[in-house]
Amino acid sequence: MHIAPAIVTKGWTEGLIRREYFFTDSRIIFDENYHDRKEGKKADYLLFRTPDMPITVVEAKDSNKPASGGMQQAMERLFTCGKTDLNIAQN
């Protein structure tokens, strides 16, 4: 089953699911005389309890890669969102 249908079948409504969601502003990188603007950090899926309260991050990975491949990335995303009481599930 693909990610989005699995999330919806668990009871999440479309209004509480954000896909490819930027949750930080873009970053400006300075290196002596050089500067560059990088994209902000983005989660594959961000799930909300209410429209203004994110509660978990879902990082989707290709089905032929290990499920643990997105673990560190998901943890970094949660800490950036200020969520230190995290739950992580793997298939």
C-alpha positions in Angstrom: 0.0 0.0 0.0 1.3 3.5 -0.8 1.9 6.0 2.0 -1.0 8.4 1.5 -3.8 5.8 1.3 -2.3 4.1 4.4 -2.4 7.4 6.4 -6.0 8.1 5.3 -7.2 4.5 6.2 -5.8 5.1 9.7 -8.3 7.9 10.2 -6.3 11.0 9.2 -8.3 13.6 7.2 -6.9 15.5 4.3 -7.0 18.7 6.3 -4.5 17.3 8.8 -2.0 15.9 6.3 0.6 18.1 4.6 2.6 16.6 1.8 6.1 17.8 0.8 5.8 20.4 3.6 8.5 23.0 4.2 8.6 23.5 7.9 11.6 25.8 8.1 12.4 28.9 6.1 15.0 28.8 3.4 18.6 28.9 4.6 21.3 31.4 3.6 24.8 30.0 3.4 27.8 32.4 3.8 31.3 31.4 2.9 33.7 34.3 2.9 32.7 36.3 -0.3 30.2 33.7 -1.5 26.6 33.3 -0.4 23.8 31.0 -1.5 20.2 30.4 -0.6 19.2 26.8 0.1 15.7 25.4 0.4 14.2 25.0 3.8 13.8 21.6 5.4 10.9 19.6 4.1 9.1 16.5 5.4 7.5 14.0 3.0 4.4 14.1 5.2 3.6 16.1 8.3 0.6 15.1 10.3 -1.3 17.6 12.5 -3.5 17.1 15.5 -5.1 20.5 14.7 -4.5 22.7 11.7 -1.8 24.6 13.6 -0.3 21.7 15.7 2.1 19.3 13.9 2.6 16.1 15.8 4.5 13.7 13.7 6.6 13.3 10.5 6.4 10.5 8.0 9.5 10.0 5.8 8.7 7.9 2.8 11.4 5.7 1.3 11.5 3.5 -1.8 10.1 0.0 -1.1 13.4 -1.7 -2.0 15.3 0.3 0.6 15.4 -0.6 4.3 12.7 1.0 6.4 15.3 2.2 8.8 16.8 4.4 6.1 14.6 7.4 7.0 14.9 7.0 10.8 17.6 9.6 11.3 16.0 12.0 8.9 12.6 11.7 10.6 14.1 12.2 14.0 15.9 15.4 12.8 12.6 16.7 11.3 10.8 16.1 14.6 13.4 17.8 16.7 13.4 20.8 14.3 9.6 21.0 14.7 10.2 21.1 18.5 8.7 17.6 19.0 11.0 15.7 21.3 8.3 13.2 22.5 8.4 11.2 19.3 7.0 7.9 18.2 8.6 6.0 15.3 7.1 3.1 13.5 8.6 1.0 10.7 7.0 -1.5 8.4 
